[in-house]
Amino acid sequence: MSVLAIVEGDRFIYRIYKHHDNNPDNLWVNSYEAVATESDDGTNLLQLATKLVDFEKAMHMVAIDFDRFTISTWEADSVPYDPLNFMSIAITGSGAVGETNGMLPLNTCLSVARVATSGRFGHIFYRGALDQAEVDNPAGKLVFQDSEEIQGRIDAALTASSLSENLGIAPEISPHLRMISKDGTQIRQIVGLVAAGVSTLPLDHAWFNRTSP
C-alpha cells in the first residue's frame, strides 16, 4: 500500500496531534481508521484529513492548538523505512469552543462513541473539549449538564466539516471512516457519532500516546 497510489480496499490510519497553548511539548493524539473505496492519487486521503481536523477544531476549546496530522497505511511503516507508506503535514489553528479559563483539566475528556452496525461501540476521547459549565457532579461522577447540547455540537461539526460525507453505511465519498480491528481482519461500518459521557483518564493513557510514523 502507498499513500500516493491508492487502490480500492486499502486501509489507512489518521492521527491528529494537539497540545495546550501553554505547553506545546506535551502533545497527544486522536486516531481514526478509514478504507478506500476507489483508486486515488492521495487527494481523497488529504481531503478526509482536512475534514477530520475541521471536525476536531469545532469540538475543542480555544486553548487547544493543532500541531500536525499524519496518514499512514495499515502496513508496518517504520521497519524497513518506506516514505511512501505515510505522510505528515503541519497544521495550525486552535479549537473554536468556549473560553480558555473555563476549560476542564486535560485529564477530563469528552467521550464520543463510534456507533457501529454490529459489536461494541468504539470510543474517541477528546481532551480539552469540555467547559466547566457543561458538566455537573451530582454523585461524585461528572456528567453532562445537557447531553442534547453536546450532541448538537457533534452533529453541527459533522455537517460544517463535511465529515458526514465519509461516515455511515454508504458514505458519499472515499475513503470511508471505519473501525478496523487491531490485526486488520475485521472492518466495521460506523453509522454515527454519539455523545457518550465524561471520562477521566490519566495524562499518559495509551489512547493518546500512539506511535507516530
C-alpha positions in Angstrom: 0.0 0.0 0.0 1.0 3.6 -0.6 -0.4 7.0 0.4 0.2 8.2 -3.1 -1.2 5.4 -5.2 -4.3 4.1 -3.5 -6.5 1.2 -4.8 -9.9 0.0 -3.6 -9.7 -1.7 -0.3 -6.5 0.0 1.0 -6.7 0.8 4.7 -5.3 3.8 6.5 -4.7 5.3 9.9 -5.2 9.0 10.6 -3.6 10.7 13.6 -4.2 14.3 14.7 -1.7 15.9 17.1 -2.7 18.6 19.5 -1.4 20.5 22.6 -2.4 23.0 25.2 -1.3 26.5 24.1 0.7 26.9 27.3 2.5 23.6 26.9 3.5 22.8 23.3 5.9 20.0 24.3 3.0 17.9 25.7 1.4 16.5 22.5 -1.4 14.0 22.4 -3.1 12.3 19.5 -6.5 11.1 18.4 -6.6 8.4 15.7 -9.1 7.2 13.1 -9.3 4.4 10.6 -10.5 4.6 7.0 -10.9 2.3 4.0 -10.5 3.5 0.4 -13.3 2.5 -2.0 -11.8 3.8 -5.2 -8.4 4.4 -6.8 -6.8 7.7 -5.8 -3.5 9.6 -6.0 -3.7 10.8 -2.4 -6.2 13.7 -3.0 -9.1 12.0 -1.3 -6.9 11.0 1.7 -5.9 14.6 2.2 -9.5 15.8 1.9 -10.6 13.4 4.6 -7.7 14.6 6.8 -8.8 18.2 6.4 -12.4 17.2 7.3 -11.2 15.4 10.5 -9.1 18.5 11.5 -12.1 20.8 10.9 -14.4 18.5 12.9 -11.9 18.3 15.8 -11.5 22.1 15.9 -15.2 22.5 16.2 -15.2 20.1 19.1 -12.3 21.5 21.1 -11.8 24.6 23.3 -9.9 27.6 22.2 -6.9 26.7 24.4 -6.1 23.7 22.3 -3.7 24.2 19.4 -3.4 21.8 16.5 0.1 20.8 15.5 0.0 18.2 12.6 -1.7 15.2 11.2 -0.3 12.0 9.8 -1.7 9.4 7.4 -0.2 6.0 7.3 -1.0 2.8 5.6 -2.1 -0.3 7.6 1.2 -1.9 6.7 4.2 -1.5 9.0 5.7 1.8 8.1 8.9 2.0 10.1 10.9 -1.2 9.6 12.1 -1.1 6.9 11.6 2.6 6.3 9.4 3.4 3.3 8.5 7.1 2.8 5.6 6.0 0.5 3.8 4.4 3.5 2.9 7.7 5.3 2.7 11.4 5.1 3.0 14.1 7.9 1.5 17.5 7.4 2.0 20.5 9.7 -1.2 22.4 10.6 -2.2 25.5 12.5 -5.2 26.8 14.3 -7.0 26.1 17.6 -10.3 24.9 18.9 -13.4 27.0 18.4 -15.3 26.4 21.6 -15.7 28.5 24.8 -13.0 30.4 26.7 -9.6 29.4 27.9 -10.3 30.0 31.6 -13.4 27.8 31.6 -11.8 24.6 30.2 -11.8 21.5 32.4 -8.4 19.8 33.1 -6.8 17.8 30.3 -7.5 14.5 32.1 -11.2 15.2 31.8 -12.3 14.0 28.4 -15.4 14.2 26.2 -16.2 10.6 25.3 -17.7 10.2 21.8 -19.0 6.8 20.8 -18.5 5.5 17.3 -21.7 3.5 16.7 -21.2 0.5 14.5 -23.6 -1.7 12.6 -22.6 -4.6 15.0 -20.5 -5.2 18.0 -19.3 -2.8 20.7 -19.1 0.9 20.3 -15.7 2.4 19.7 -14.8 5.4 21.7 -12.9 8.6 20.9 -11.8 10.6 23.9 -11.2 14.3 23.4 -9.1 16.2 25.9 -9.7 20.0 26.2 -13.2 19.7 24.7 -15.4 20.5 27.8 -16.2 23.6 29.7 -16.9 23.7 33.4 -20.4 25.0 32.7 -21.2 21.9 30.5 -20.8 19.3 33.3 -22.3 18.6 36.7 -21.1 16.3 39.6 -24.3 15.1 41.3 -22.9 12.0 42.9 -19.2 12.2 42.6 -19.1 11.4 38.9 -19.0 14.1 36.2 -22.0 14.1 33.8 -23.3 16.4 31.1 -25.5 19.3 32.1 -27.3 18.9 28.8 -26.4 15.9 26.7 -28.6 17.2 23.8 -26.4 20.3 23.6 -23.3 18.2 23.4 -24.8 16.0 20.7 -25.9 19.1 18.8 -22.2 20.3 18.8 -21.2 16.9 17.4 -23.9 17.0 14.7 -23.1 20.6 13.7 -19.4 19.8 13.5 -20.1 16.8 11.2 -22.1 19.0 8.9 -19.8 22.1 8.9 -16.7 20.0 8.3 -18.4 17.8 5.7 -17.1 14.8 7.6 -20.6 13.3 7.4 -19.9 12.6 3.7 -17.3 9.9 4.7 -19.4 8.4 7.5 -22.3 6.0 7.5 -23.3 2.7 5.9 -23.0 4.1 2.4 -20.8 7.2 2.5 -20.8 9.6 -0.4 -17.0 10.0 -0.7 -13.9 7.8 -0.4 -12.2 6.9 1.9 -14.9 5.7 4.3 -14.4 6.1 8.1 -14.5 2.7 9.6 -13.5 0.7 12.7 -10.7 -1.7 11.9 -9.6 -4.4 14.4 -6.1 -4.4 15.8 -5.0 -7.2 13.4 -6.9 -5.7 10.4 -9.1 -8.7 9.9 -12.4 -7.0 10.9 -13.8 -3.9 9.3 -17.0 -2.4 10.7 -19.2 0.4 9.4 -19.6 3.4 11.6 -23.2 4.7 11.4 -22.9 7.7 13.7 -21.0 9.6 16.4 -22.8 10.0 19.7 -22.0 11.9 22.9 -21.2 9.1 25.4 -20.4 11.0 28.6 -17.5 12.4 30.6 -14.4 10.2 31.2 -11.4 10.9 33.5 -8.2 9.4 32.0 -4.6 9.6 33.0 -2.5 12.0 31.0 -0.3 9.1 29.9 -3.2 6.9 28.8 -2.5 4.7 25.8 -5.4 6.3 23.9 -3.4 9.5 23.5 0.2 8.1 23.1 0.1 6.3 19.8 3.5 5.9 18.0 3.9 8.4 15.2 5.4 7.3 11.9 
